[in-house]
């Protein structure tokens, strides 16, 4: 029995969940799973073919790798085994991801509902201690939101939180706050003398060289999951903190305190209740009817599988001829069926699928700066309808040039892949004297320049003052926008498209753009 919080982690990040779920759907959905070795092995083959699982010789040929990935998507409430038939079914949350809803929105809901006990935590081979009655990720958010805590290190999560936080009561919360303060003051000296034996690894052994290694690994995965929600992120010191732009949202989340999901020992009941996506309140589907699997259904699933994989790599805001051609090439299926399938399932594209990748680009520094710039071009072109050009490689130019013939203006964007960007004197001079004043050297349009903007992971406290200074000197409106708000803007645009005039107004605030501006 595991005497600490535990999450399964065939991969340490959740970015590939949509592809894994899609591969699972193609191989295993509506099939019996328990004890079906051929299905388990087929899933392994599909995952390896998609590059989601490392290929290699299987010593036992039992499909254990496939079962590990099945446990992963099940633990997140995306699938369940139907009691009456033994067949795998998608929950509403799983369906939402397969239908092109933003994986971040769906999985954020699932992560915040993740709880002990659950059908997964009580399952054979997992068995998390019954002393835990807690939603671990909500508890972490509450700690981060407390002024006495403010941040959490990987060590604090590993050595204090995941082993001692049992319940969501006020008493337990206050105890953990005090224990974190004690750990910050005394380090390992505050831990119990028998800590290593109390919290041994799942193998029941103690690593004498590093008795905390397994707990640190779990804490790292938990942090990765929390980062996926985009509500919290590691800062420059590698501490987990709430993303400042999401503070109001975190406050709203914590203001509500729904009860834990009941009857975790009843797998189908629990999974269907846990797997309710943000668009539904109940799962009222009748899934008892038999489904005849035809060649067309199989082909459509292959098309959806390929589309989901592609949507994670590039922003797809609409089903264009280029998208249809790409999916036809990937699947070898007739282009007419590809077009019909994509237009039926994804009439508005799936821009949200790409946004996890885009968000990560904004924090990678200069190593992936070009990818960040090209992704920004694609988002403004495909989602917002601008004529967008990557002009950064020309030299002494901004990264992105936008043109709107409809609204009659141009705009320039500079991407900064940093978590806390401030405009240095050198960068200020470039914006003023090269980018703005020398617009005609890299743009052939006669339309006036409407605004300049910086997009980054985050910004320093003085960014608004710096933006206004440039705007005052040049007479051109400007702004700074976090990658989180660009994502929100793109997602909102899918529901209610912005005009280019509206986008100009948003990006012309002469300060840091806030969520309320969108």
LINRAUR-V542653 format. One record per residue. N is the residue number from 0. SS is DSSP state (helix for helix, strand for strand, loop for the rest). PHI is phi in degrees with one decimal (NA if undefined). NEAR is the number of other C-alpha atoms within 10 Angstrom. Layout:
# LINRAUR-V542653
n->(N/N)
ss->(SS/SS)
phi->(PHI/PHI)
near->(NEAR/NEAR)
This chain:
# LINRAUR-V542653
n->(0/1/2/3/4/5/6/7/8/9/10/11/12/13/14/15/16/17/18/19/20/21/22/23/24/25/26/27/28/29/30/31/32/33/34/35/36/37/38/39/40/41/42/43/44/45/46/47/48/49/50/51/52/53/54/55/56/57/58/59/60/61/62/63/64/65/66/67/68/69/70/71/72/73/74/75/76/77/78/79/80/81/82/83/84/85/86/87/88/89/90/91/92/93/94/95/96/97/98/99/100/101/102/103/104/105/106/107/108/109/110/111/112/113/114/115/116/117/118/119/120/121/122/123/124/125/126/127/128/129/130/131/132/133/134/135/136/137/138/139/140/141/142/143/144/145/146/147/148/149/150/151/152/153/154/155/156/157/158/159/160/161/162/163/164/165/166/167/168/169/170/171/172/173/174/175/176/177/178/179/180/181/182/183/184/185/186/187/188/189/190/191/192/193/194/195/196/197/198/199/200/201/202/203/204/205/206/207/208/209/210/211/212/213/214/215/216/217/218/219/220/221/222/223/224/225/226/227/228/229/230/231/232/233/234/235/236/237/238/239/240/241/242/243/244/245/246/247/248/249/250/251/252/253/254/255/256/257/258/259/260/261/262/263/264/265/266/267/268/269/270/271/272/273/274/275/276/277/278/279/280/281/282/283/284/285/286/287/288/289/290/291/292/293/294/295/296/297/298/299/300/301/302/303/304/305/306/307/308/309/310/311/312/313/314/315/316/317/318/319/320/321/322/323/324/325/326/327/328/329/330/331/332/333/334/335/336/337/338/339/340/341/342/343/344/345/346/347/348/349/350/351/352/353/354/355/356/357/358/359/360/361/362/363/364/365/366/367/368/369/370/371/372/373/374/375/376/377/378/379/380/381/382/383/384/385/386/387/388/389/390/391/392/393/394/395/396/397/398/399/400/401/402/403/404/405/406/407/408/409/410/411/412/413/414/415/416/417/418/419/420/421/422/423/424/425/426/427/428/429/430/431/432/433/434/435/436/437/438/439/440/441/442/443/444/445/446/447/448/449/450/451/452/453/454/455/456/457/458/459/460/461/462/463/464/465/466/467/468/469/470/471/472/473/474/475/476/477/478/479/480/481/482/483/484/485/486/487/488/489/490/491/492/493/494/495/496/497/498/499/500/501/502/503/504/505/506/507/508/509/510/511/512/513/514/515/516/517)
ss->(loop/strand/loop/loop/loop/loop/loop/loop/loop/loop/loop/loop/loop/loop/loop/loop/helix/helix/helix/helix/helix/helix/helix/helix/helix/helix/helix/helix/strand/loop/loop/strand/loop/loop/loop/loop/helix/helix/helix/helix/helix/helix/helix/helix/helix/helix/helix/helix/helix/loop/loop/loop/loop/loop/loop/loop/loop/loop/loop/loop/loop/loop/loop/helix/helix/helix/helix/helix/helix/helix/helix/helix/helix/helix/helix/loop/loop/loop/strand/strand/strand/loop/loop/loop/loop/loop/strand/strand/strand/strand/loop/helix/helix/helix/helix/helix/helix/helix/loop/loop/loop/loop/helix/helix/helix/helix/helix/helix/helix/helix/helix/helix/helix/loop/loop/strand/loop/loop/loop/loop/loop/loop/loop/loop/loop/loop/loop/strand/loop/loop/loop/loop/strand/strand/loop/helix/helix/helix/helix/helix/helix/helix/helix/helix/loop/loop/loop/loop/loop/loop/loop/strand/loop/helix/helix/helix/helix/helix/helix/helix/helix/helix/helix/helix/loop/loop/strand/loop/loop/helix/helix/helix/helix/helix/helix/helix/helix/helix/helix/helix/helix/helix/helix/helix/helix/helix/helix/helix/helix/helix/loop/loop/loop/loop/helix/helix/helix/helix/loop/loop/loop/loop/loop/loop/loop/loop/loop/loop/loop/loop/loop/loop/helix/helix/helix/helix/helix/helix/helix/helix/helix/helix/helix/helix/helix/helix/helix/helix/loop/loop/loop/strand/strand/strand/loop/loop/loop/loop/loop/strand/strand/strand/loop/helix/helix/helix/helix/helix/helix/helix/helix/helix/helix/helix/helix/loop/loop/loop/loop/loop/loop/loop/loop/loop/loop/loop/helix/helix/helix/helix/helix/helix/helix/helix/loop/loop/loop/loop/loop/loop/loop/loop/loop/loop/loop/loop/loop/loop/loop/loop/loop/loop/loop/loop/helix/helix/helix/helix/helix/helix/helix/helix/helix/helix/helix/helix/helix/helix/helix/helix/helix/loop/loop/loop/loop/loop/loop/loop/loop/loop/helix/helix/helix/helix/helix/helix/helix/helix/helix/helix/helix/loop/loop/loop/helix/helix/helix/helix/helix/helix/helix/helix/helix/helix/helix/loop/loop/loop/loop/loop/helix/helix/helix/helix/helix/helix/helix/helix/helix/helix/helix/loop/loop/loop/helix/helix/helix/helix/helix/helix/helix/helix/helix/helix/helix/helix/helix/helix/helix/helix/helix/helix/helix/loop/loop/loop/strand/strand/strand/strand/loop/helix/helix/helix/loop/loop/loop/loop/loop/strand/strand/strand/strand/strand/loop/loop/loop/loop/strand/strand/strand/strand/strand/strand/strand/loop/loop/loop/loop/loop/strand/loop/loop/loop/helix/helix/helix/helix/helix/helix/helix/helix/helix/helix/helix/helix/loop/loop/helix/helix/helix/loop/loop/loop/loop/loop/loop/loop/strand/strand/strand/strand/strand/strand/strand/strand/loop/loop/strand/loop/loop/loop/helix/helix/helix/helix/helix/helix/helix/helix/helix/helix/helix/helix/loop/loop/strand/strand/strand/strand/strand/strand/helix/helix/helix/helix/helix/helix/helix/helix/helix/helix/helix/helix/helix/loop/loop/loop/loop/helix/helix/helix/helix/helix/helix/helix/loop/loop/loop/loop/strand/strand/loop/loop/helix/helix/helix/loop)
phi->(NA/-84.5/-98.4/-160.8/-57.7/-149.6/-128.1/-72.6/-147.4/-60.0/-132.1/-77.4/-117.3/-96.7/-54.8/-91.1/-53.4/-58.1/-69.3/-63.4/-62.4/-65.9/-62.0/-63.9/-63.1/-66.7/-91.9/-119.1/-64.1/63.2/-116.7/-65.7/-113.7/-60.1/79.4/-93.6/-61.1/-62.1/-64.5/-64.1/-69.1/-62.5/-64.7/-57.6/-59.6/-64.2/-66.9/-68.0/-63.2/-82.2/76.2/-93.2/-136.9/-65.6/-72.2/173.5/-66.7/-101.4/-67.0/-103.7/53.0/-104.2/77.7/-60.2/-63.1/-63.2/-67.2/-63.3/-71.7/-61.8/-64.3/-61.5/-71.3/-69.6/-61.9/-93.7/72.0/-99.8/-139.9/-153.3/-98.8/-68.7/-63.0/-74.1/-119.9/74.5/-95.7/-79.9/-132.1/-80.9/-76.5/-60.6/-65.4/-63.0/-61.2/-60.6/-64.9/-65.1/-88.8/95.5/-64.6/-57.7/-59.3/-63.6/-63.7/-66.7/-72.2/-60.4/-60.0/-67.2/-63.6/-70.2/-90.4/-54.5/-144.7/-118.5/-83.8/-142.4/-57.7/-71.5/-66.2/-94.0/-73.2/-62.0/92.5/-113.0/51.9/-70.0/-52.2/-68.9/-68.1/-89.8/-130.3/-160.3/-98.8/-60.2/-76.9/-64.3/-62.0/-62.9/-60.3/-63.6/-62.9/-62.9/-82.5/-86.4/-62.4/-80.8/-109.5/69.2/-147.7/-137.0/-91.3/-60.5/-63.9/-63.1/-66.3/-70.1/-97.5/-119.2/-67.9/-73.1/-103.1/-114.6/-81.1/-100.4/-136.8/-98.7/-72.5/-61.2/-60.7/-65.4/-62.2/-63.7/-62.6/-66.4/-58.2/-66.4/-66.6/-65.1/-61.3/-64.7/-65.0/-65.6/-87.6/-117.6/64.5/-61.6/-63.2/-87.0/-81.6/-62.7/-63.1/-99.4/-50.8/-61.9/-81.6/-66.6/-124.0/-68.9/-68.0/-61.7/-82.7/77.8/-117.4/-112.9/-81.3/-62.2/-71.2/-148.1/-66.7/-101.5/-56.7/-66.4/-71.0/-66.2/-62.4/-63.8/-61.0/-63.2/-65.1/-61.2/-63.9/-59.7/-63.9/-64.1/-64.1/-59.7/-67.9/66.3/-89.6/-141.2/-157.4/-68.0/-91.9/-60.1/-92.5/69.2/-88.2/-80.4/-137.1/-70.1/-67.3/-57.3/-67.9/-106.4/-58.1/-62.0/-66.2/-61.0/-60.3/-64.8/-60.2/-75.2/-68.9/-97.1/-138.8/-65.9/-69.8/-62.8/-69.7/-88.6/52.8/-63.3/-74.2/-100.6/-54.1/-63.7/-58.9/-64.0/-63.0/-67.5/-76.0/-65.0/-87.8/-79.6/-78.8/-61.6/-89.4/-125.2/-107.9/-140.7/-103.4/-106.4/-68.6/-97.5/-108.9/-85.8/-67.1/-74.3/-115.2/-87.5/-83.8/-103.1/-61.4/-68.1/-62.6/-62.3/-64.1/-64.7/-66.2/-63.8/-64.9/-64.4/-59.8/-64.3/-64.7/-61.2/-60.1/-70.7/-67.9/-80.4/-97.8/-135.7/-72.8/-114.7/-95.5/-158.9/-88.9/-100.3/-62.6/-66.0/-66.2/-60.2/-61.9/-65.3/-69.5/-62.2/-64.1/-69.8/-101.2/73.1/-93.6/-49.7/-62.8/-67.1/-67.5/-60.0/-61.7/-61.4/-65.9/-65.3/-68.6/-76.1/-88.6/-132.9/-61.6/-110.7/73.2/-156.2/-61.3/-64.3/-63.3/-79.7/-69.9/-65.8/-64.0/-63.0/-61.7/-67.8/-59.2/-74.1/-123.2/-92.9/73.5/-73.1/-61.5/-120.1/-61.1/-63.8/-62.2/-61.4/-63.8/-65.2/-66.4/-63.8/-57.1/-62.9/-65.8/-70.6/-78.2/-84.4/-91.3/-98.7/80.3/-83.4/-81.4/-113.7/-134.2/-85.9/-102.7/-53.2/-64.0/-62.4/102.6/52.2/-137.1/-68.7/-77.9/-132.1/-113.3/-109.2/-135.0/-122.2/-69.2/-62.2/-99.1/71.1/-153.2/-116.6/-152.6/-127.6/-130.5/-116.5/-88.6/-131.4/-83.1/-133.6/-83.3/-150.6/-86.9/-125.6/-82.0/-71.9/-61.0/-64.0/-67.4/-64.6/-63.1/-62.1/-62.4/-71.1/-90.0/-102.4/-74.9/-82.7/-72.2/-107.7/-52.9/-65.5/-77.3/-130.3/-126.8/-95.9/-79.4/-95.1/-66.9/-69.2/-79.7/-89.2/-160.4/-117.8/-152.3/-110.4/-117.3/-147.8/-62.1/-165.2/-135.5/-71.0/-65.1/-98.9/-62.9/-64.0/-63.3/-66.9/-62.9/-63.8/-61.8/-66.7/-63.2/-64.4/-73.4/-98.2/77.2/-108.1/-65.3/-147.0/-166.9/-130.3/-133.8/-71.8/-61.3/-63.9/-77.0/-64.3/-62.1/-61.3/-62.2/-65.5/-68.3/-66.5/-62.9/-65.7/-84.8/-137.6/-56.4/-83.9/-78.9/-66.1/-66.3/-65.5/-64.6/-59.5/-63.8/-62.1/-86.4/-114.8/-81.3/60.0/-167.7/-69.1/-78.6/-106.1/-58.2/-67.5/-77.9/-80.1)
near->(16/20/19/23/24/22/19/19/16/15/14/17/17/23/19/15/20/24/24/24/28/26/28/25/23/21/21/20/20/21/16/16/18/13/10/12/16/13/21/25/20/17/25/26/19/19/23/14/13/16/11/17/18/10/12/7/6/11/6/7/12/15/20/15/19/22/18/16/24/23/19/23/21/21/24/24/30/29/28/27/23/20/12/8/12/14/16/21/22/26/24/27/28/28/18/20/26/24/16/22/21/21/28/20/19/22/26/21/19/22/21/18/22/22/25/25/24/25/24/26/23/18/15/10/11/15/18/22/18/14/14/21/17/20/20/25/19/21/18/23/24/18/22/19/18/12/8/12/15/15/22/20/18/22/18/20/23/23/22/19/25/22/19/19/24/22/17/17/12/9/9/14/18/12/13/18/18/14/18/24/14/16/18/13/11/11/14/14/10/14/15/10/10/8/14/17/13/13/20/20/20/15/8/11/12/17/13/9/7/10/17/19/15/17/23/19/15/22/24/19/21/27/24/19/21/25/22/23/21/19/19/26/21/20/15/10/7/12/18/24/21/22/18/13/19/16/14/10/12/20/13/9/14/14/9/8/9/8/8/17/17/13/15/22/15/12/19/20/17/19/28/24/20/28/29/23/25/15/10/11/9/12/14/9/9/6/11/9/6/8/8/8/9/9/9/10/12/13/19/20/19/23/24/26/24/21/28/23/20/20/22/23/15/19/25/24/26/18/16/15/11/9/19/22/13/17/25/20/13/14/17/13/15/12/17/11/16/25/19/14/18/23/16/11/14/20/14/17/24/28/25/25/27/26/28/22/17/25/21/17/25/26/22/16/15/14/11/14/19/17/14/27/26/19/21/25/23/22/24/21/18/18/23/20/19/20/16/23/20/20/20/19/11/11/10/16/23/26/26/22/24/25/25/17/13/11/13/15/19/24/24/25/25/21/24/28/26/20/21/17/20/20/17/10/10/8/11/17/14/17/23/16/13/17/22/22/12/15/20/11/12/16/15/8/15/10/15/13/18/20/25/28/26/24/25/27/24/24/21/11/12/13/21/19/13/21/24/20/16/21/21/12/9/15/13/19/23/31/25/28/22/25/27/24/20/22/19/16/20/22/20/13/17/19/9/10/15/18/14/19/13/13/13/20/15/18/24/21/21/25/22/25/22/15/16/6/12/17)
